[in-house]
Amino acid sequence: MIAVLAGLASLLLTLAALVLAVPVVVFVLEIAAAFLPARRGLGAVPRPPLAVLVPAHDEAAGLAAPLGAMRAQLRAGDRLLVVADNCSDDTAAVARAEGAEVVERSHDTERGKGYALAFGVAHLRAAPPPVLVIVDADCLLQPGALDALAAACVRWDAPVQARYLMTHAGPTGVNGRVAEFAWRVKNWVRPRGATRLGWPCQLTGSGMAFPWAQVEHAPLASGSIVEDMQLGLALARAGHAPRFCEAAGVQSHFPSSAAAAATQRTRWEHGHLGMLSQHAVPMLRDALGRRDRRLFGLALDLAVPPLALLMLLAFALWGLAGAAAWAGVGAVAWVAASGLLALLGAAVLAAWLRWGRSVLGPWDLLRAPWYALSKLGVYLRFWSRRQKDWVRTERK
């Protein structure tokens, strides 16, 4: 009986290692590919007229600077539209003072960025632009971003995601610096690597450009807490997988207060895990059925959980398999778990050496596992008290 149980435990741990190998190998491939040179472009294309759509909910205090940066990049024939959505402050007045076109929306139950986007698209339908760019109200466009996004959108005839980074407005602790590095890996290094592999990318929330014909009837009106990721998956299944435009930069700040940061982190992490659990396997199945290489690549990318959780899972499996090997159950799972942990660690180290040293010191990197451990409660609450409703992150 003991031998049977030992064999079963060894089998389960080995199967767990095989399952974990999928996201680890995908993560490692994307990091490694990010070091490759960019593929040759298709040449310059004319920059078409565009509309910048800015969903804004109670953003009056910080709206002027982002709108000024957007307005500075507009050309003749472009439009800047702000949707003042369920606002209780002077968002609409500030937007008008900055020269933006403004529409106001109010609804008792349909609250969230997705509904604001759908409202803005409906307003633009009377005189649709060739390209629609969506930028969050708290984001600063880097110089040349609109030109790069619009040109890439036309060149690829596909949705395009800018390089969207987040930083801290002032000094921050080690957890804040690790979070900034993890964001770089997720929104810069991995999409860069996916592009080198010929894969699409996820939509990450701000700095997104769409051909009008592809976004006009897209499923925008949603209260999803990760409406952008959901939109990207829907477009990919419709044959319009998003592409990554590294040349276009968008930047925002993490919340300054711990409570707001925790709220934002929970929304992102729970939304990400929800999309992974609901869509990764069906997308893989659809991609194989269609023999769609790009959809398959996007499904593999979606199968990678947040980096902190991936690290926790790798360490947990390594510990359990090591304990089982010490008890004489078998060493196969421990060898596999050790290999996966080494691969993951090497990939994180490589990403840090190339893209992370400006935000994260060597000693901070060694303390990253403690940051991952600090997020354990967020992941456990996904199973017990999952966040499903959209909640605006407090900016102050």
N, C-alpha and C positions, 0 to 999 in steps of 0.2 A: 504493500500500500504506500509506504514511504517513497519507494522508488518511483511509483506511478505519479505521485504528487510532485516529486522532484523533476521528473521528466516534463510534466505539464507546466511547471513554473519556468523551466528552461525554454520551453516552446513559446510561452506567452511573452517572455522577455525578448526572445529573438524576433518574434513578430512585431513587438513594439519598436525594436531597433530598425526593422525594415520600413515600418510606417514613418518613423522619424527621419529616416534617410532621405525621403522625398523632399521635404522642405529644406533640410540641411544642404543637400546636393544642389538644389536649385539656387539657394542663397549663395553658395560657394561659386557656382558657375557665373552668376550675375556679377559678383565682386571681381572675379578673375577677368571676365570679359570687359569690365569697365576700364581696365588698363590698356585695352587694345586701341589702336588709332581709329578715328571715325571713318565710316565708309564714305566713299566719294559721293558728293551731292549731285543733284540733277541739274544744277545750274540755276542762275537767277531767274526769278519770275516777277512780273509786275505786282506791286502791292495794291490789292483791291480796296475799295471803301469798306469801312467796318462800323459796327456799333459796339460800344463798350457798355455792358449791362452790369450795374452795381446794386445788388440786393443790400438793403441797409435797415437794420432794426435798432432804434435808439443809439445812433452813431454820431450824434451832433458834436460831441466833444472832440472827436479825433478825425473827422471826415475831411476837413479842408486840405490837409497836406496830401493825402492819397488822391483826391480829385485833382489837385493842382498838378501832380505828377502825371496823371492820365491825360489831362487837358493839354499838357505841354507836348505830348506825342501825337495829338490828333492832326489830321490833314483835312483839306477841303473835302466836304462830302461825308466826313465821319460824324458820328453822333455819340454823345455821352448821356446815358439814361440811368437815373437813380430811381429805384423802387423803394419808397419810404414805406416799409411794411410794418403795420401795427405799431406805429411809433407813438410814444408819449412825450417826446422831447421835440427839439427844433431841427430834426434831421432834414426835413423837406426845405426849410428856410435856408439852412446852411448850404445845401446842395444847389439851390437856385442862386445863391450869392456867389457860388464858385463857377457859375456859368453852365451848370448841368440842366438837362431836361429832366423834369421830375413828374412821376406819377405816384399817387398815394393809394395804399391798399389797407383795408381793415376787415378782419374776419374774427369772429369769436372763437372758433374751433380749429380752423385750418391755419396753423401757425408753423413757421419754419421756412428755411431758405428755399426749399423746392417750390413752395407755393408762390413765393416772391418772384422766382425765376419764370415760372409759367405765366404770371401776370405781366411781366416785362416782355416776354416773347409775344404774347397776345397783343400788347400795345404796338410792338414793332411790326406786326404783320401787315399793317396798312401800307407801309413803305419798307419792305424788308431789305436788309443789307446783304451783300454777298457773304460776309463773314461776321459772326457774332463772337465777341470776346467777353468772358465773364470774369470779373475781378471782385474779390470781397472788399467790403468797405474799409477794412483796417489794413489793407495791403498797399505797399509802395511798389509801383512798377519801376524796374531798373531801366536806364536809358536804352532806347532801341527795342524794347520788349514788344511793343505793338507791331512794329514793322516785321520783326522776326516771326511772331506768331501768325500774322496774316499771310506772310509769304509761305510759311511752312504748311499752313492750312490749304492753300491753293495748290502748292506743289504736290502734296500727298493726297489731296481730296479726302481728307480724314480729320477727325477731331485731333487737336494738338494740346498737349499739356506742357506748360512752362516749368522751369526749374524753380520750384516754390520752397523757399527756406524760411525757417523761423529762428529768431535769436532772442536773447534777453536784453531788455532795454538798459539794464544796469548790471552791476556786479551780482553774481549768483553763486550758490553753493555747488558742491560737486555733483549733486543729483541734477541740478539745472544744466550743468555743462555736459553731463552724460546724455541728458535728454536732447540737447541741441545736436550732439554728435549722432545719436540714433536717428534724429529727423533727417540729417544729411544723408545717412546711409539709405533711408527709406525713400526719400524724395529726389535724391540726386544720383548717388552711386548705383543703386539697383536699377533705376530706369535707364541710366547711361549704359549699364551692362546689358540690360534687356535689348536695347536698341542695337548694340553690337552683335547680339545673337539673332537679330532679325525678328524679335518679339515686339508686341505692342507694350503699352504701359497702362497703369491705373490712372484714372483722373484723381487728383489729390486735393482739389478744393478751390483753388484760385489760380488765375492765369490760364484759363482754358479757352481755346478758340474752336469754332465749329463752322463748317459750311452751312449756310442757312437751310438748305434743303434737308440736311441730316438732323438738325436740331429743332426745326419748326414743329414737328409732330412727335418729338421725343417725349418719353414719360417723365416730365419735370415735376409736376404737381405731386409732391410727396412730403410727408412729415418724417421721413427717414432721418436717423441721426448721422448717417453717412450717405447723404443723397448724391454726392458727387461720384463716389465709388460705384453706387448702384446705377447711376446714369451711364458710366463708362462700360459696365458689364452689359447693360441693355443694348447700347450702341454696337458693342463688339459682336453680340449675338445676331444683330441685324446686318452684319457685314461691314461695320464702320469702326474698326478697332482703333483706339486712340494711339497717337504717336508722341514721342518725347522730343521736345525742342529745348536743348540745353542752352542755346544762345539767348533765349528769353528768360530773364530773371524777375522774380517776384519775391518780396520779402515782407514778413510780418513779425510781430513780437509775441512771445509767450506771455500769459497773464502774470502780473507782478505779485498777486496774492496767492498764498498756498491753497486757499479754498477754491479760487477760480481755476487754478492749475489742476487741482484734483478733479473738478467737474469736467474740464476739457479733456483730461486724460481718460477718464472713465467713458465719456462719449465716444472718443476715437477708438479706444481699445475694444469696447463692447460692440461698436458698430463693425469694426474690422472682423472680429471673431464671428459675428452674426453672418456677415457676407461669406466668410470662409466656410462656415458650417453648412450654409444653405446652398451655395452656388459652386464651390470648387469641384466636387465630384460630378454634378450634372453637366458642368461646362466641359470637363474632361471627356465625359461620355459623348456629348454633342460634337466636340472637336474630332474625336476618333471616328464618329459616324459620318461626319462631313469630310473627313480627311483635310481638315483646316489647320494648317501648321501654326498660323498666327493665333487662332483661338486656343489652340493647345498650349502655346507659350504663355498666353495670358492666364489660362487656368492654372498652370504650374506656378506662375508668379503669385496668384491669389492664394495658393495653398501654403505659402510661407506666412506663419503667424508673426505678430510683433516680435522684434528682436529680443526684448527682455523675456518674453514667454518662451521663445525658442531656446534661449540660454538656460532657463529654468528647467525645461523639459530634458535638455541634453544632460545637465548635471544630475537631475533626478534619476534618469535611466542609468547613467553611469554609476551612481551610488547604489541603486537597487541591484543592478547586475553584478557589481563588485561584491556586495554582501552575499548574493546567491553563489558566486564563484567561491568565496571564502568558506561558505557552508557546504561546498562540494556538489552543488546542483549542476554546475557546468560553466565553462569559461567562454563559450562561444558568444553569448550575448554581451559579456563584459568586454571582450576584444572589439566587437562591433561598436558598442557604445563609446569605448575609448577612441576609436578611429573617428567617429562622428564628432565627438567633443574636440578632438585635435583639429579636424577640418574646420569646424566652426570658429574655434579660437584663432586659427591661422588667417581665416578670411576677415575676421573683425580686426585683427592686428594689421593686415595689409590695407584695409580701408582706412584705418586710423593713420597709418604712416603717410598715405597719399592725400587724404581729404580731412583728417580730423585733428591734426596737431595744432592748428590755429585756435581751436576751441577747447581742447582737452589735453591736459598734461599727462606725462607718463604715469605718475602716481594716481591721477584720477582714473586712468584706464584700468589700473589694477583694482580699483575700488568699484568698477562697473558691476561685478556680480552682486554687490550689496544693493546697488540701485535696482537691479532686476528683482532681488528678493523683496525690496520695499513695495513692489507692484503686485506681489502675490495676492493681496487682498482684492485688488481690482479684478484679477482673473477669477478668483473664487466667487466673487459676487456675480460674475457673468452667468454662473449656473444657479445661483440662489436668488439674486435680486438684479436681474439684467436691466440696464437702462435702455428703454425703447422709445422714449419721447424726446423730441428736440428741445434743448434748453440752451439759450444764448449764454455764451461765456462772458462774464463780467470783465470789461477791459481795464478798469481802474485798479 
